[in-house]
Amino acid sequence: MSGLNGERKEIEAKRNVIEALLRDSGVLIRSEEDSERLSQRGYGIHEDKGLLLTFYEAMYLCGKGLIRVIDEKTGKQVGFQELLEKYKAIEKNAWIKYLIYRDLRSRGYVVREGFGLGADFRLYERGEYSKDSADYLVYGIYEGMSLSIEGLAQILMQAQNLKKTLILAVINRRGEIVYYSLSRLNF
């Protein structure tokens, strides 16, 4: 009897996996129902043809077994490693951005793409997504990466002009992440 229950659970799990298409610009969810469900949880950007996920969002969902990605050109299934390679082709810090994204999502935060001020992500408090704008901007660096104080100060000033708190996410060589909240430096 337990064999039938196991098979039934496996079939149900497969049925709940969301189908997605790999594109050059990201990963597309075409199902309206699935798009809406993911969008409400802070994933992707709505387009005419569905919900477009960033590569790091797709990697996260693929790693959790929630989506199955099919290459639009070949019709073959694409795994986590292929998504990472595709992402690396357009983002030199792809692995770092993914690690930060995965860590923040696993802590229950909604994480969205930064808006070009040098910040990697916008970070929403738990339960605050879609109620208000993000209170935090996250800037990711890795141990040993050169970073100018002037550049960091400029990003900090831009964040403060937007009334956002800047969070510095530092990844050490073992992939562990430590977060620092930055405030204005006064001389």
Backbone torsions as a table, in degrees:
resi	resn	phi	psi	omega
1	MET	NA	-38.6	-178.8
2	SER	-64.9	-27.2	177.2
3	GLY	-64.1	-40.8	177.9
4	LEU	-66.3	-40.7	178.5
5	ASN	-63.6	-40.5	177.9
6	GLY	-62.5	-43.7	178.4
7	GLU	-64.3	-41.9	-179.5
8	ARG	-61.5	-44.4	179.3
9	LYS	-63.7	-38.9	179.2
10	GLU	-64.6	-42.3	178.5
11	ILE	-64.2	-43.6	178.9
12	GLU	-62.7	-41.3	179.9
13	ALA	-62.5	-42.6	179.4
14	LYS	-64.8	-36.7	-179.0
15	ARG	-66.3	-30.4	-177.8
16	ASN	-85.1	-8.3	178.4
17	VAL	-72.4	130.9	-176.3
18	ILE	-86.6	132.3	176.8
19	GLU	-79.6	136.2	-179.3
20	ALA	-140.2	153.1	-179.5
21	LEU	-113.1	129.2	176.8
22	LEU	-78.0	127.4	176.5
23	ARG	-126.4	170.9	178.1
24	ASP	-65.4	-31.1	-175.5
25	SER	-93.4	-4.3	-178.1
26	GLY	152.6	-153.8	-177.9
27	VAL	-123.8	127.4	-173.0
28	LEU	-103.2	130.0	172.3
29	ILE	-102.3	117.2	-176.6
30	ARG	-92.2	-27.6	-179.5
31	SER	-62.5	124.7	-178.7
32	GLU	-62.2	-43.1	-179.3
33	GLU	-63.6	-47.6	179.4
34	ASP	-66.3	-38.8	178.2
35	SER	-60.0	-45.3	-178.6
36	GLU	-65.5	-42.9	-179.4
37	ARG	-62.0	-45.3	179.7
38	LEU	-69.7	-39.4	180.0
39	SER	-61.3	-40.8	179.1
40	GLN	-64.6	-24.4	178.8
41	ARG	-93.5	7.8	173.5
42	GLY	91.6	21.5	179.3
43	TYR	-105.1	144.7	166.8
44	GLY	68.8	178.1	177.9
45	ILE	-129.6	131.1	179.5
46	HIS	-68.4	134.4	173.7
47	GLU	-128.6	175.2	180.0
48	ASP	-57.5	-37.5	-173.4
49	LYS	-95.6	-0.1	-179.8
50	GLY	148.4	-152.3	-179.2
51	LEU	-106.0	121.4	-179.8
52	LEU	-96.5	118.5	177.6
53	LEU	-91.7	146.2	170.7
54	THR	-71.7	167.2	179.8
55	PHE	-64.3	-40.4	-179.5
56	TYR	-68.1	-33.0	174.8
57	GLU	-65.0	-44.9	179.8
58	ALA	-64.0	-40.3	178.2
59	MET	-62.3	-42.1	179.7
60	TYR	-62.9	-49.1	-178.8
61	LEU	-67.8	-36.1	177.4
62	CYS	-66.3	-43.5	179.1
63	GLY	-62.4	-29.4	178.3
64	LYS	-87.8	-2.5	179.4
65	GLY	75.8	20.3	-177.7
66	LEU	-91.8	-22.1	176.4
67	ILE	-129.3	155.0	174.0
68	ARG	-122.0	119.4	-173.6
69	VAL	-100.0	128.7	177.4
70	ILE	-113.0	131.1	176.6
71	ASP	-68.4	121.1	-177.1
72	GLU	-60.7	-32.1	-176.8
73	LYS	-81.2	-40.6	-174.3
74	THR	-101.2	-21.3	-176.8
75	GLY	79.1	5.0	-179.4
76	LYS	-94.6	151.6	178.1
77	GLN	-70.2	140.6	-178.9
78	VAL	-114.5	135.5	179.7
79	GLY	-99.5	-176.6	-178.3
80	PHE	-55.9	-46.5	-176.1
81	GLN	-63.0	-40.1	178.4
82	GLU	-66.4	-37.6	176.6
83	LEU	-63.4	-41.8	178.5
84	LEU	-62.3	-43.9	179.5
85	GLU	-62.3	-41.1	178.5
86	LYS	-63.5	-41.4	179.7
87	TYR	-67.4	-40.8	179.0
88	LYS	-60.7	-29.5	-179.5
89	ALA	-66.6	-23.6	-178.9
90	ILE	-114.6	-10.8	-177.4
91	GLU	-139.4	115.9	-176.6
92	LYS	-67.5	-28.6	178.8
93	ASN	-102.1	35.6	-175.4
94	ALA	-56.3	-46.8	-176.6
95	TRP	-65.7	-41.6	179.0
96	ILE	-62.1	-47.6	179.8
97	LYS	-62.0	-40.9	178.7
98	TYR	-63.4	-45.3	-178.9
99	LEU	-59.8	-42.6	178.3
100	ILE	-65.2	-46.6	180.0
101	TYR	-58.3	-48.2	-178.4
102	ARG	-61.5	-42.9	-178.7
103	ASP	-64.3	-45.9	-179.2
104	LEU	-66.9	-40.8	177.8
105	ARG	-64.2	-41.0	-179.1
106	SER	-66.9	-19.9	176.4
107	ARG	-87.7	-0.1	176.1
108	GLY	95.0	7.6	179.4
109	TYR	-88.0	153.1	169.2
110	VAL	-93.3	128.2	-174.5
111	VAL	-122.4	125.0	179.9
112	ARG	-121.7	162.5	178.1
113	GLU	-56.5	139.5	175.8
114	GLY	-67.6	165.8	179.6
115	PHE	-108.5	51.8	166.4
116	GLY	75.3	6.3	179.6
117	LEU	-87.3	14.5	-174.7
118	GLY	98.9	-13.2	179.1
119	ALA	-80.1	140.6	179.4
120	ASP	-77.8	-38.6	-173.7
121	PHE	-141.4	156.9	164.0
122	ARG	-101.1	139.0	-175.7
123	LEU	-122.2	127.5	178.9
124	TYR	-105.2	139.1	173.8
125	GLU	-60.0	156.2	177.3
126	ARG	-57.4	129.2	178.0
127	GLY	80.4	-0.4	-176.8
128	GLU	-99.5	-10.5	-177.5
129	TYR	-63.2	136.7	179.5
130	SER	76.8	-7.3	176.8
131	LYS	-89.7	-33.4	-173.6
132	ASP	-155.4	177.9	176.2
133	SER	-78.7	164.1	-179.4
134	ALA	-66.2	142.0	178.2
135	ASP	-91.0	-15.8	-172.2
136	TYR	-128.1	147.2	168.9
137	LEU	-117.3	138.2	-177.7
138	VAL	-113.9	130.0	177.6
139	TYR	-118.7	119.2	-176.0
140	GLY	-98.9	136.3	173.6
141	ILE	-137.7	162.4	176.9
142	TYR	-117.9	153.9	-178.7
143	GLU	-56.5	129.2	180.0
144	GLY	94.1	-9.0	179.8
145	MET	-73.7	134.1	177.9
146	SER	-77.5	137.2	-176.9
147	LEU	-145.9	123.7	-179.5
148	SER	-82.2	142.0	177.4
149	ILE	-62.3	-37.9	179.8
150	GLU	-62.1	-43.8	179.1
151	GLY	-63.6	-43.9	178.7
152	LEU	-65.3	-40.5	178.4
153	ALA	-63.0	-37.2	179.2
154	GLN	-66.0	-43.9	177.8
155	ILE	-63.2	-41.1	179.0
156	LEU	-62.2	-44.1	179.4
157	MET	-63.7	-40.8	178.3
158	GLN	-64.0	-41.1	178.4
159	ALA	-62.8	-44.1	-179.4
160	GLN	-67.6	-34.0	175.3
161	ASN	-62.4	-29.5	177.8
162	LEU	-90.2	3.8	-177.6
163	LYS	60.4	42.4	177.2
164	LYS	-115.7	152.4	173.9
165	THR	-93.8	131.7	179.0
166	LEU	-91.3	127.6	177.0
167	ILE	-110.1	125.4	176.3
168	LEU	-96.1	117.7	178.4
169	ALA	-100.8	112.9	-176.9
170	VAL	-108.3	122.6	-179.6
171	ILE	-102.0	125.4	178.0
172	ASN	-85.5	179.6	-175.0
173	ARG	-64.6	-21.8	178.8
174	ARG	-89.6	0.6	179.3
175	GLY	87.1	7.4	176.9
176	GLU	-81.6	145.3	-175.5
177	ILE	-116.3	132.6	174.5
178	VAL	-118.7	135.6	-177.6
179	TYR	-108.3	135.8	176.9
180	TYR	-125.5	132.4	175.0
181	SER	-89.6	127.6	-176.8
182	LEU	-103.3	143.5	175.1
183	SER	-130.1	173.2	-175.5
184	ARG	-62.5	138.8	176.5
185	LEU	-97.3	120.2	179.9
186	ASN	-106.1	137.8	178.6
187	PHE	-102.5	NA	NA
